[in-house]
Amino acid sequence: MGALRIAVSIIFIIVSVALVILVLMQEGKSQGLGSISGAAETYWGKNKGRSMEGMLVKITKVLAVLFLLLTAVLNLNVF
């Protein structure tokens, strides 16, 4: 069972590093002065789910759930 714990720990480290990198790649949510005049409401602002930023958000959510599941598995002490 020690090999399984090592494998899960390695996957946990890879997910952790990927999660940190993805969070750092994302832009801030503040729109600055553009939000006052409505300038932030562009085509890319409306279709963020199809853009690169939208994809980063989706992948971040999946990795966050995987991070939580791996954390729970590693804390069960079943290995």
CORPEKA-V654891 format. One record per pair of residues at least 4 apart in sequence whose ideal C-beta (glycine too) atoms are under 8 Angstrom apart, sorted by the first residue. I is the first residue (numbers start at 0). J is the second residue. Records with the same first field share a line. If there is no record, write none. Layout:
I: J, J
This chain:
0: 4, 77, 78
1: 5, 78
2: 6
3: 7, 78
4: 8, 73, 78
5: 9
6: 10
7: 11, 69, 72, 73, 78
8: 12, 73
9: 13
10: 14, 69
11: 15, 66, 69, 70, 73
12: 16
13: 17
14: 18, 62, 65, 66, 69
15: 19, 66
16: 20
17: 21, 62
18: 22, 59, 62, 63, 66
19: 23
20: 24
21: 25, 55, 58, 59, 62
22: 59
24: 55
25: 52, 55, 56, 59
26: 52
30: 34, 39
32: 36
33: 38, 39
34: 38, 39
39: 44
40: 44, 45
41: 45
42: 46
43: 47, 50
46: 50, 53
47: 52, 53, 56
48: 53, 57
49: 53
50: 54
51: 55
52: 56
53: 57
54: 58
55: 59
56: 60
57: 61
58: 62
59: 63
60: 64
61: 65
62: 66
63: 67
64: 68
65: 69
66: 70
67: 71
68: 72
69: 73
70: 74
71: 75
72: 77
